[in-house]
């Protein structure tokens, strides 16, 4: 086809699409869904991702597909969000896959494993490296399908009421910590507690727990942890990233028209990117304010990092020996992580390291 003929045909197609679109919109079904979140409304970054998603779905369907987002405890408690989707109580939820490692430790890979992937790596693994297909094959038996629903980036190590000077200081430490990381802490003498986000502050204030990890400066500032625990540790070795997840009831998702399924995928991609952008933009100011207010920044001692890394690998080998599904995903993640860091040490790390040092020199 000659260039002029091609442009004429393309122009005709655009006009035709513009004329036809109202008819398509008029024939689209009215759909009303409920999404239960594992998070309180006060956390505009995490809870807001579900709202961003729902708004995009509505906008792309001229309001025909509406999703009402409910905060934690409005329909079910935050840690029961996935169960509600499995049972068909709601059509979807916004949660973190690793909250459900009690069902199967393989759930951890949908969010984060200690010493695993960082945020860019897990998105690459999900979207290009086969990770999303692998995880959804696993989720099938739970009657759900998943799309990435945001990321926090590397998290902080949490708030502590006392200093951690060596690995011995973890002995007897009662800490709110989620997922497989709790098992690692337990092997080092700690006492892990799984507590929903909205319940962490009172537990820390009353001394029911000695330490708590949540996300990072922006959210931690909102939750007020600095008022009840002054030592702020980094990095969150258990969360080089923390991927959030949209889980959909499999039957309900399959009932959607193909166009609506495409809308859902597109809206999820947007919300996934927006959450990370929100944290990257808001954390710098928050860390400045926290330190100015008296928070004491501390890096985890090297012996703590090394001990946690060693125990993590031992635990993964033990689980892999008993759980073929875990082993299949772990092997894939480990290979992807190692190849990714091979590249990062060439360009990404060297650039960032130079710029950090240049900033420090002024």
N, C-alpha and C positions, 0 to 999 in steps of 0.2 A: 504494500500500500504506500502511495506517495505521501510525503509529509503533509501537504494541504488536505488530502482526503482523510488522513488520520486525524488531523485537528478538527475537521468538520464533523467526523463521526464522534469524536470525543465530546465536542460541544453539544451535539444532538443528544448524546447519552446523558450529559449533565442536566440539560433542560428536561429530558424525559424523566430523570430521577426526581427532579424538583417538583414536576407536575404530579408524579405518582406518589410521592411521600405522604401527602395528606390522606390519600386513600388507604395506604398501608397503616398509618396511625389510627385511622378510624376503625380498621378491622382488627387492631391489636386488642387482646383481651384485657380486662381489668383484673389485676392481681394484687392481693393484699397479703403481705407476709409479716411475721414477727421475728425480730432478732434479739436474743437475750445476750447481754454482755457480761463478762466476768469482772467488769471494772465499774467504779463509781463515776458519776457524772463530773465530779470535781477534777478528775484527771482528763483535761481537755485534749491532751496528746493521744492517749490510748483510747479512751471512750470516744473521742472525736473522730477517730478513724472509721468507726462504724457509722457515725453520722455522715461523714464525707462520702462513704460508700453508698448509703441509702439515698443521699441527695443526688449523686451522680446517676444512679439507676432511675430515679424519678425524672431527672432532666432529659436523659437519653430516650425516655419512652413517653414524653409529653404528659407525664403524671399518671400514665396508665398502670405502671408497676410501682407500688408504694410499699416501703419497708419501714415499720415502726420499730425503733431501737429502744430497748428497755435496759436500764442499768442493773447492776448486780443487786439481787434480793427483791427486785420488783416482780419478777415471775418465779425465779429459782435462785438459790444462793450461787455466788460466782463460780465456785468449784464444781457445780452441777450443770453448767451450761451445756457441755457436750452430751450429757445424759438426756437432757430435754430434747435435743435434736435427734438423738438416736430413737427416742420413744415417739417422736412426732408431735410432742407437746408444742414445739415451735418449729418453724421451717429452717432456721439457721441460728448460729451464734457467732460471737466474736470472743475469742479466748486464746489461751496459749496451750499448745499441744502437750507440753511437758507437765502440765498440771495433772495429767492422767496416766502417769507412769505406773500407778497402782494397778491399772488394767493390764498393761504390758509395757516394759521399759522402752520398747521401740517407739512409743509415742514421743520420747524425748527428741528424736531427730527432726520432728516437725517444728521445733522451736530452737533448742540449743542443747549441746552436751558440753560438759566441762572440757576445756582445752580443745574445742572444736573449731567451727568455722566463724569468721567474722561476718559482718552484715553483707558486704558486697559478695563475699564468697557464697553465702547461703542462697542469695538471690540468683547468682549464676548457676549454682547447683540445681535449684528448683526449676529455673526457666530454660536452661540450656544443657545442663549436665545430667538430665534424666531424673533428678531428685523428686520432682513433683509427681511424676508418673509412678515412681517407686513407692512413695508414701501413700498415694491414693490406692494403689494395689493393696497395701496393708490396711488402710482405713475401710476398705470394702466390707470386711466382716463385722464392722461396727455400724453399718448402714449409713455411712456419711462419706462425703467427698470434700476435699479441702482446696482452698486457694490461699496464697499468702495474703496476710492482712495487716502488714506493717512491720517495722523493725525499730528497735531502740538504739541500735549500735551497741558497742561494747559498754557494759554496765559497770557501775561502781561496785566496790566490794562490800559496801554497807556501813551501817552505823553501829558503833560499839560503845558500851558504857565503860569499858576499860581498855587499856592498850594491849595490843598483841605483839609481843617481842620475840616470840619463838613458837614453834609448833606445839610445845608443851602447854601454852596458854589456851589452846583449843580444848583441852581436857575439861569436860564438864560444862562447856559453854552452851547455853541454850540459845539457839539462833533460829529465827524465821528464815528458812531457805527452801526453795522449791526443787522438785525433780530429783534427778540422780545426784545432784550436788549434795543433797541431804545425806545420802548414803555414804558419800566420801567423807563428809564431816564426821559422821558417826564412827567410821573406822578409825578416825584420828582422835576419838574420845569425846566429840561434841554430841549435843542432843538437838537434832533438827526438829523444827516445828513448821508445819505447813499451815499458814494463816492467810486468809484473803486480805487483799490490799487495804480495805477500809477498817480492818480490825488490828492492824499492826501497831498503830500509835498507842492505843490504850494498853496493849500488852507490854510494850516497851516502857511506857510511863509507869506502870504498876510494878515493873520488875519481874513480870511473868517470864519474860525472855531477857537475855543479856545483850542481844545484838539482832539486827534485822537488815536484810538486803531487800531493796525494791527495784529501782531502775537506775536513776542518775539524778544529777543536780536539780533539774527543773521540776520533776515530779516529787523528789524528796523534799524540796523546799516547800511545795504546796502541802505536803502531808505533815510538815512541822517536826521531822525527826530530830533536827538539831537542838530542839528545846529539851529533849530527854536523853540524848546520847551525843557526846561531843566529838568522838573520834570517828573520822570519815575515811574508810580504807579504800584502796584501789590496787590493782584492777579487779573486776569481777571475773575471776578466772573460769568460773562456771558458765559465764555468758559473754563469750567473745562477740556474740550477737544475741538478740532475743527476738526471734521471729514470732509475730502474732498470726493468728489464723482465723479465717472464715470457714466454718464448717457448715455444710448444707445437708439436710436430710436427702439421702440419695433418691428416693422415690419422688419427692417434691421437686428436686432439681431436674430430674428427667421429664417431669410433666411440663416444664416450661417450654414454650416455643423456642426453636433454635435461635431466633433473633434475641430473645430475652436471655438465653444462656450466654450469648456473645456479649450482651450488655453487662451481665453480671461479671464476666471475666474481665472486661475492660474497666469497669468500675473498681474491681478489686486491685487491678494493677495500679490505678491512680491512687487509691487509698494507701496501698503498700508503699509507694514512693513518697507520698505526702507526709506520712508519719515520720519517716527517717529525716526528711527535710526539717520538720518541726523541731525534732530533738537537736539536730545539728545547729539550728539557728538559736535555740533557746537555752541550751546547756551552758554556753560560755558565760552569759550574764549571770545565770543562777549560781555557778560555782564561785564567781567573784563575790556575790552577795553573801553566800554562806560563809566563806572564809572571813569576810569583813565582819560578819556577825559573831565570829568566835569558833566556828567549826575548825577542828584540827585535822588537816589532811595528813594521812599516813600511807606509805606504800607497805604492802604485805612483805614481811621479811623473806629473804631468799629461801630459807629453810622451809617456810610454810608453803611457798610456791612449789618447791621441788617435791616436798612430801605429798602435796595434793596431786601433783602431776603423776607421781609414781603410783599412788593408790588408784587414781582414775584409770590408768592403763591396766592395772591388775583387775579392777572391777569389770572393765569392758571385756577382757579375755574370759573371765568367769561367766558373765552373762552370755557371751557368744557361744560358749561350750554347751549351754543348755537351751538356747533360744535361736533357732535357725533364721528367723525373720530379723532379729536384732543383728545377727552376724552379717547377714546379706547387706543391710543398710550401713552398718558400721564400716565394713570393708570398703564400700563405695565412698562414704564420707571421708575416711582416712586417706584413701588414694587421691580424692579431689583436693583435700586440704594440703597434702604434701606437695602436689603439683602446683597448687596455687601459691604456696609460700616460696617455692622455687622461683616463680616469676616475681613475687612481691619483693624478695630480697634484692633483685636486680634493679628495679626502678621505683616502685611505690615506696618501699621502706627508705631507700637511700635519699629520695627527694624529701619525704616527710622529715626524716632525721636531720637533714641539712637545714630545712626551714625552721624547725623547732630550735635548733642551736643558734641560727641566725637571729631569730626573735629574742632569744635570751641575751644575746650580745647587744641587742638594741639597734 
